[in-house]
Amino acid sequence: MNVRLYVWQRATAAIMAPLVLVHIAVIFYAARRGLSASDVLARTRGSIAWAAFYGLFVAAVSIHAAIGLRNVLHEWSPLTERRAGFCAIGFGLLLAALGIRAVAAVVLP
């Protein structure tokens, strides 16, 4: 495995760990308070902080997953390392686009 990609995947995992914990804590908080989806959206609309939080989350997940997929494709499929890399880049860009769309849906007014 490429050392640079190894470091990037570990760094994105380190970024995602606290973000996942905060995300889960927010879900528990909303559930315990009996907040509906519209209540949650009312609190997140127009929030630069939530946009930055989930934007960072999307970026980290997109990079992390793409590297993992690249490794799986290279090791378990007949694809060359280069083709596995191209497939992984496409997958990462798709994840990023879908994630950005979701973040926009949650924070844009």
Summary of the structure (lengths in Angstrom):
residues: 109
radius of gyration: 16.7
end to end distance: 43.3
largest distance: 51.1
contacts: 285
relative contact order: 0.14
helix: 86%
strand: 0%
